[in-house]
């Protein structure tokens, strides 16, 4: 299969290029800067295209791996050159808006919204991959693509774009928010004074907070400010944080222990 990856010199684009090359596909990548694309293509052993329209020429599958700030422009650019036999998938972290954009501008090819629920340092085996088909044609593509992904070791889930974005607000956006606020609090506390005498749980949380703040500010700002239900989710978190703080300030020990046991039962009852 010939596969074009738009944004192939970025971290996730590179991740897909490496995987698909390893699986025996004919991979070509494109990006904003041809010099960077060419250098990356040589290191990966794949082809480099001078621009996006050159990349998609003759491709069976087109993977759009760009930030949301560039997504609409890329789709408008490639849409007139796409053919009926081609499939276009996006791998952005939200789904309602990208799917709407693809439906609006891509008339001939079948499109499919997808979201790999992992970062570019992950291995494929056991990782979650979400597909969000909305039409009969997209469901057929999703069925075939799911078989491909499962063969690579992914766990595939089908959601509507709306349900996906609702989930993202509760899982990704809130998780990142916790990491950002934790890092900000530690900076104010000058936590570097205690690093050498810290606990295992602190080091675990420190590693998590580092992974958040070391990520793309552009991507994370989008996940905080453009996912529909984020404000409501984070308001719940803030309200709960205040409730726990009041409980601690008032020394409500029995209520603290009772609530902690209830949460332990809840979390330990969750299926992985």
C-alpha positions in Angstrom: 0.0 0.0 0.0 1.3 3.5 -0.8 0.8 5.8 2.2 1.3 9.6 2.2 1.9 11.2 5.6 1.3 15.0 5.6 3.3 16.3 8.6 5.6 13.3 8.3 8.6 15.2 9.7 6.7 16.0 13.0 6.9 13.6 16.0 3.7 11.7 15.4 4.1 11.7 11.6 7.6 10.3 12.0 6.1 7.6 14.4 3.6 6.5 11.7 6.2 6.6 9.0 8.6 4.4 11.0 5.8 1.9 11.8 4.3 1.7 8.3 7.8 1.4 6.7 8.5 -1.5 9.1 5.3 -3.2 8.0 6.3 -3.1 4.4 4.3 -0.1 3.0 5.5 2.4 0.5 5.7 5.6 2.6 6.1 9.2 1.4 6.1 12.1 3.7 5.6 15.9 3.3 5.8 18.9 5.5 6.2 22.7 5.6 9.9 22.7 5.2 11.3 20.5 2.4 14.8 20.4 3.8 13.6 19.1 7.1 11.3 16.6 5.3 14.2 15.4 3.1 16.5 14.9 6.1 13.8 13.0 8.0 12.9 10.8 5.0 16.5 9.8 4.6 16.9 8.8 8.2 13.6 6.8 8.1 14.3 5.2 4.7 11.1 6.6 3.1 10.4 9.0 0.3 10.2 12.8 0.5 7.7 15.0 -1.3 8.3 18.6 -2.1 4.8 19.5 -1.1 1.5 18.0 0.1 -0.1 17.6 -3.3 2.9 15.8 -4.6 2.8 13.5 -1.6 -0.8 12.4 -2.1 -0.4 11.7 -5.8 -1.1 8.0 -6.3 -1.4 7.3 -2.5 -4.0 4.7 -1.4 -4.1 6.2 2.1 -3.4 9.8 3.2 -2.6 10.4 6.9 -3.0 14.0 7.9 -0.8 14.5 11.0 -0.7 18.3 11.6 -1.6 20.6 14.4 -5.2 22.0 14.4 -3.9 25.4 13.6 -2.8 24.1 10.2 -5.5 21.4 9.7 -8.1 23.4 7.7 -5.5 24.9 5.4 -4.0 21.5 4.6 -7.4 20.0 3.9 -8.4 22.9 1.6 -5.0 22.5 -0.2 -5.2 18.8 -0.9 -9.0 18.4 -1.4 -9.1 19.3 -5.2 -6.3 16.7 -5.9 -7.9 13.8 -4.1 -9.5 10.9 -6.0 -12.4 8.7 -5.2 -10.2 5.7 -4.7 -8.2 7.4 -1.9 -8.9 7.4 1.9 -8.0 10.3 4.1 -7.6 9.9 7.9 -6.7 12.5 10.4 -4.9 11.9 13.7 -5.7 15.1 15.6 -6.5 14.9 19.3 -10.1 16.2 18.9 -12.6 14.9 16.4 -15.8 17.0 16.0 -14.1 20.0 14.2 -11.7 18.0 12.0 -14.4 15.6 10.8 -16.6 18.6 10.0 -13.8 20.2 8.0 -13.1 17.0 6.1 -16.8 16.6 5.3 -17.0 20.2 4.1 -14.0 20.2 1.7 -13.3 16.6 0.7 -16.0 15.5 -1.8 -14.5 12.5 -3.6 -12.5 10.5 -1.2 -13.7 8.7 1.9 -12.5 10.3 5.2 -12.1 8.9 8.7 -11.5 10.7 11.9 -9.0 8.8 14.2 -7.1 9.5 17.4 -4.1 7.4 18.5 -4.3 7.7 22.3 -0.6 7.7 22.9 2.5 9.8 22.2 5.4 9.4 19.8 7.5 7.5 22.3 5.0 4.6 22.7 5.1 1.1 21.2 2.1 0.0 19.2 1.4 -3.1 21.2 -1.6 -2.7 23.5 -2.1 1.0 22.8 -5.6 2.4 22.3 -6.6 3.7 18.9 -10.0 5.4 18.4 -11.9 5.6 15.1 -14.9 7.9 14.6 -16.8 6.9 11.5 -20.0 8.9 10.8 -21.4 7.4 7.5 -21.8 4.0 6.0 -18.8 4.5 3.7 -16.7 5.6 6.7 -17.8 2.6 8.7 -16.6 0.3 5.9 -13.2 2.0 5.9 -13.1 1.9 9.7 -13.7 -1.9 9.6 -10.8 -2.4 7.3 -8.5 0.0 9.1 -9.4 -1.6 12.4 -8.2 -5.0 11.1 -5.0 -3.4 10.0 -4.4 -1.7 13.4 -5.3 -4.8 15.4 -2.7 -6.7 13.3 -0.2 -4.2 14.5 -1.1 -4.8 18.1 -3.5 -1.8 18.8 -6.7 -2.0 20.7 -9.3 -0.3 18.5 -12.4 1.5 19.8 -15.3 3.0 17.8 -16.9 6.3 19.0 -18.8 9.1 17.5 -16.9 12.4 17.2 -19.1 13.9 19.9 -18.5 11.1 22.4 -14.8 11.1 21.6 -14.5 14.8 22.5 -16.6 14.4 25.6 -14.1 11.7 26.7 -11.1 13.8 25.8 -12.3 16.5 28.1 -12.6 14.1 31.0 -9.4 12.2 30.3 -6.7 14.1 28.4 -7.6 17.7 29.1 -8.2 17.1 32.9 -5.0 15.0 33.2 -2.9 17.7 31.5 -4.6 20.4 33.7 -3.6 18.5 36.8 0.0 18.2 35.6 0.2 22.0 34.8 -1.3 23.1 38.1 0.9 20.7 40.0 4.1 22.0 38.2 3.0 25.6 38.8 2.4 24.9 42.5 5.7 23.2 43.0 7.5 26.1 41.3 6.0 28.5 43.8 7.0 26.2 46.7 10.5 26.0 45.3 10.3 22.2 45.3 13.9 21.9 44.1 14.9 22.2 47.8 13.4 18.8 48.6 14.2 16.8 45.5 17.0 14.8 47.1 14.9 13.7 50.0 11.6 13.0 48.1 9.3 10.0 48.2 8.5 7.4 45.5 5.0 9.0 45.0 6.5 12.4 44.5 9.0 11.2 41.9 6.1 9.4 40.1 4.1 12.7 40.0 7.2 14.7 39.1 7.8 12.5 36.1 4.2 12.9 35.0 4.3 16.7 35.4 7.5 16.9 33.4 5.9 14.9 30.6 3.1 17.4 30.5 5.1 20.6 30.5 7.6 19.2 28.0 4.9 18.6 25.5 3.7 20.9 22.7 2.3 24.2 24.1 0.3 24.7 20.9 -1.4 21.2 21.1 -2.0 21.5 24.8 -3.5 25.0 24.6 -5.9 23.6 22.0 -6.9 20.7 24.3 -7.5 23.1 27.1 -9.3 25.9 25.2 -11.1 24.2 22.3 -12.5 20.9 23.6 -16.2 21.7 24.2 -16.7 20.5 27.8 -13.3 21.3 29.3 -14.5 24.2 31.4 -17.2 22.1 33.1 -14.8 19.2 33.8 -12.1 21.4 35.3 -14.7 23.3 37.3 -15.7 20.0 38.9 -12.0 19.3 39.7 -11.6 22.7 41.3 -14.8 22.3 43.3 -13.6 18.9 44.6 -10.1 20.3 45.4 -11.8 23.0 47.5 -14.0 20.4 49.2 -11.0 18.3 50.1 -9.1 21.4 51.3 -12.0 22.4 53.6 -12.1 18.9 55.0 -8.4 19.1 55.8 -8.6 22.6 57.2 -11.5 21.6 59.5 -9.7 18.4 60.6 -12.7 16.2 59.5 -10.7 13.0 59.9 -13.6 10.5 59.8 -15.1 12.1 56.7 -11.6 12.1 55.0 -11.1 8.4 55.7 -14.6 7.5 54.6 -14.3 9.4 51.3 -10.9 7.9 50.7 -12.2 4.4 51.2 -15.2 5.1 48.8 -12.8 6.4 46.1 -10.6 3.4 46.6 -13.5 1.0 46.0 -14.6 3.0 43.0 -11.2 3.1 41.3 -10.3 -0.5 42.1 -13.6 -1.5 40.5 -12.8 0.1 37.2 -12.0 -2.2 34.3 -8.7 -1.6 32.5 
